[in-house]
Amino acid sequence: MSTFKEIYNYREMLKSNVKKDIRGKYKGSVLGILWSFLNPLLQVIVYWIIFPYLFRGATIPNYLCYLVTGIIPWNFFTNVVNLGTISIKSNAGIIKKVYFPREVLLISQVLSGLVNFFISCVIIVLFCIGTGAGVSVHILWLPLIALIQAAFSFGIILFLSAFEVYVQDVEYIVSFILNMAFYGTPILYSLELFKSAGTLYRLVSLNPLTKIINAYRDIFLYHVTPDLHSLLIVAILALILILIGYRVFKKLEKGFAEVL
């Protein structure tokens, strides 16, 4: 409880950090926050044009909408993990000078990522309408799914940001793993293609991001209630990551000022 109270006491700092992260991301850019729409949009267009010729993605009904509902949530995850991993190191100056709960830096990355994600969800809705998939009441599950994903991401960066302070190769390892994980998550393809692959099929099925992205597709594309059992599993995993990650983070935090 003391941790929550301390973070609450620094809520103004948290708010200002979130605003800074959102505004600073596109500072000096002519289009500004419109890049939150354009980046995933351009990415989707590239995959939509090229991927069907390289793989059997074109057999998926409404493949364009299928791509959008996979790429945008994936970008939310990778942005939070990449920026969260280096958040402590990037704020070395203020960490050495001022005391504040260091986890505020991580929470602000998650919250700013969440805001950008909700903005990007406008693209998903537009594509659902434009491609004929439509929108249903199931979209009301969106905040729950996004919060579970945010908690899962937070649990991961608690570990990574702390290790990054001591071993700066972590950010490069993370970038490599995320690139590999992109293809280990059914974003560009359907999981059904691997149904006869045995172990590979099970591994991709067990991927927490597979469960999360499937949930987004359920509410946006297929208009059904997401698999609550799968979401519960990811939520429990997120909670375990946060509890263990927080202990690791607090233990390593003691040497941040000296190492940075």
RATAQUI-V632071 format. One record per backbone hydrogen bond with DSSP energy under -1.0 kcal/mol. CO is the residue of the C=O (numbers start at 1). NH is the residue of the N-H. E is the energy in kcal/mol with one decimal. If there is no record, write none. Layout:
co/nh/e
CO/NH/E
CO/NH/E
//
This chain:
co/nh/e
1/5/-2.3
2/6/-2.3
3/7/-2.5
4/8/-2.5
5/9/-2.1
8/11/-1.7
10/14/-2.0
11/15/-2.7
12/16/-2.4
13/17/-2.2
14/18/-2.3
15/19/-2.4
16/20/-2.3
17/21/-2.6
18/22/-2.2
19/23/-2.9
20/24/-3.0
21/25/-1.1
24/27/-1.1
26/29/-2.1
31/34/-2.0
32/35/-2.0
33/36/-2.0
34/37/-1.5
34/38/-2.5
35/39/-2.3
37/41/-1.6
38/42/-3.0
39/43/-1.9
40/44/-2.5
41/45/-2.1
42/46/-2.0
43/47/-2.1
44/48/-2.7
45/49/-2.0
46/50/-2.6
47/51/-1.8
50/53/-1.4
51/54/-1.5
51/55/-2.1
56/59/-1.6
57/60/-1.8
62/66/-2.1
63/67/-2.4
64/68/-2.0
65/69/-2.3
67/70/-1.2
67/71/-3.1
68/72/-1.7
70/74/-1.6
71/75/-2.7
72/76/-1.8
73/77/-2.0
74/78/-2.8
75/79/-2.5
76/80/-1.8
77/81/-2.4
78/82/-2.9
79/83/-2.3
80/84/-2.5
81/85/-2.1
86/90/-2.8
89/92/-1.4
91/95/-2.1
92/96/-1.9
94/98/-2.9
101/104/-2.1
102/105/-1.5
103/107/-2.6
104/108/-2.4
105/109/-1.2
106/110/-2.1
107/111/-2.8
108/112/-2.5
109/113/-2.0
110/114/-2.1
111/115/-2.3
112/116/-2.3
113/117/-2.1
114/118/-2.4
115/119/-2.0
116/120/-2.4
117/121/-1.6
119/122/-1.5
120/123/-1.3
120/124/-1.0
121/125/-2.4
122/126/-2.5
123/127/-2.5
124/128/-2.6
125/129/-2.3
126/130/-3.0
127/131/-2.4
128/133/-1.1
128/134/-2.9
136/139/-1.6
137/140/-2.0
138/141/-2.0
139/142/-2.0
141/145/-2.1
142/146/-2.7
143/147/-2.3
144/148/-2.2
145/149/-2.4
146/150/-2.6
147/151/-2.5
148/152/-2.3
149/153/-2.5
150/154/-2.4
151/155/-2.3
152/156/-1.6
153/157/-2.3
154/158/-1.5
156/160/-2.2
157/161/-2.3
159/163/-2.3
160/164/-2.4
163/167/-3.0
167/170/-1.8
169/173/-2.2
170/174/-3.0
171/175/-1.9
172/176/-1.9
173/177/-2.7
174/178/-2.7
175/179/-1.8
176/180/-2.0
177/181/-3.0
178/182/-1.7
185/187/-2.7
190/193/-1.7
191/194/-1.9
192/195/-1.5
194/197/-2.3
197/200/-1.3
198/202/-2.0
199/203/-2.5
200/204/-2.3
201/205/-2.2
202/206/-2.0
207/211/-1.4
208/212/-2.0
209/213/-2.7
210/214/-2.3
211/215/-1.5
212/216/-1.9
213/217/-2.3
214/218/-2.1
215/219/-1.8
216/220/-2.4
217/221/-1.7
217/222/-2.4
218/224/-2.4
226/228/-1.1
227/231/-2.0
228/232/-2.3
229/233/-1.9
230/234/-2.1
231/235/-2.5
232/236/-2.6
233/237/-2.4
234/238/-2.7
235/239/-2.3
236/240/-2.4
237/241/-2.6
238/242/-2.4
239/243/-2.5
240/244/-2.6
241/245/-2.8
242/246/-2.5
243/247/-1.3
244/248/-2.2
245/249/-2.9
246/250/-2.7
247/251/-1.7
248/252/-2.5
249/253/-2.0
252/255/-1.6
253/256/-1.7
255/259/-2.2
256/260/-2.9
//
